[in-house]
Amino acid sequence: MNILYSLTDIQFNVLIASILGDGEITKIYKNSRRKNHSYREHYGVAQEDYRKWKISFFEEILYLTPRSCSVRSPSLPLFTTLYLHFYTEKGTKQIPLPLLKSCNLPHFPAILFMDDGSLSISHRINHQKKLIYLTPHIYLYLQCYSLEELTVLKQHFKETFGVIFHLSARNDGQGFILKTTSVKETYQFLDIISPVTTTCDSMYYKTSWEYRFSEEKKKWQSRLPEYHLIASSSERSKPYSEAVITRLIELKERRWTTQKIADELQRSYWSVTAKWSDINKSQ
């Protein structure tokens, strides 16, 4: 077990999430010259920048092989030790439940989400008012793990990160995935992982609501140019980042109207009004 903690805390969180997600530990096969297991992770060409970003945490452990579109490692005692935690005697992948308590940095949910998750957006159109409501949800496609394991992982997210995921039935794998069911939970999750994901711009389509909203706006403007796009949510629940607060103040100083600022920041009129009141009270 001690060999695992030769990793830094960040490396530990990134690696555990990676093996849970897209990664795998390759065994020592019969007649192999290797003494230890190794790591392997396949990816699509479009995600090469993300994999480069990920291996930057492991300059002496992981490397990229672009021709085979994979991340690999040398044979190391580290992966021989980890294999016993991630695989059953039959070779079936499992969640290493005893290791979860040390997966307490935002890097853990960030990597797991970027590997095996999606930011799914549903829409509802009010043609009478010419409004399009967008509702974002987080999905973690971990159906290769059992219901019991996902239940423990769900509890870990709640206790460690304060994010509530819900089990959702599927027809593939072992029958269940994890997802957020409210916009508040979705924003909360994205806010928690943002200190990590802001440094990986190639994955903004998953991790940045501001980026995705902007892209959705372009898409819907080409389809229904006279319609107005709104993030369907309790806007007061959506956290205001420091960058958004700074932008709000800047626009107020430029004498923008509250409604124009709300449109710019993708908030409701009343959300901006309430936030501006909070800012004035704190000054």
Secondary structure as GFF3:
##gff-version 3
##sequence-region A 1 283
A	DSSP	three_ten_helix	2	6	.	.	.	ID=ss1
A	DSSP	alpha_helix	9	20	.	.	.	ID=ss2
A	DSSP	beta_strand	23	26	.	.	.	ID=ss3
A	DSSP	beta_strand	38	42	.	.	.	ID=ss4
A	DSSP	three_ten_helix	45	47	.	.	.	ID=ss5
A	DSSP	alpha_helix	48	55	.	.	.	ID=ss6
A	DSSP	beta_strand	63	65	.	.	.	ID=ss7
A	DSSP	three_ten_helix	66	68	.	.	.	ID=ss8
A	DSSP	beta_strand	70	72	.	.	.	ID=ss9
A	DSSP	alpha_helix	77	86	.	.	.	ID=ss10
A	DSSP	three_ten_helix	97	102	.	.	.	ID=ss11
A	DSSP	alpha_helix	107	116	.	.	.	ID=ss12
A	DSSP	beta_strand	117	126	.	.	.	ID=ss13
A	DSSP	beta_strand	131	140	.	.	.	ID=ss14
A	DSSP	alpha_helix	147	161	.	.	.	ID=ss15
A	DSSP	beta_strand	166	169	.	.	.	ID=ss16
A	DSSP	beta_strand	176	179	.	.	.	ID=ss17
A	DSSP	alpha_helix	183	197	.	.	.	ID=ss18
A	DSSP	three_ten_helix	201	203	.	.	.	ID=ss19
A	DSSP	alpha_helix	204	207	.	.	.	ID=ss20
A	DSSP	alpha_helix	209	223	.	.	.	ID=ss21
A	DSSP	beta_strand	228	231	.	.	.	ID=ss22
A	DSSP	three_ten_helix	235	237	.	.	.	ID=ss23
A	DSSP	alpha_helix	242	253	.	.	.	ID=ss24
A	DSSP	alpha_helix	258	265	.	.	.	ID=ss25
A	DSSP	alpha_helix	269	282	.	.	.	ID=ss26
###
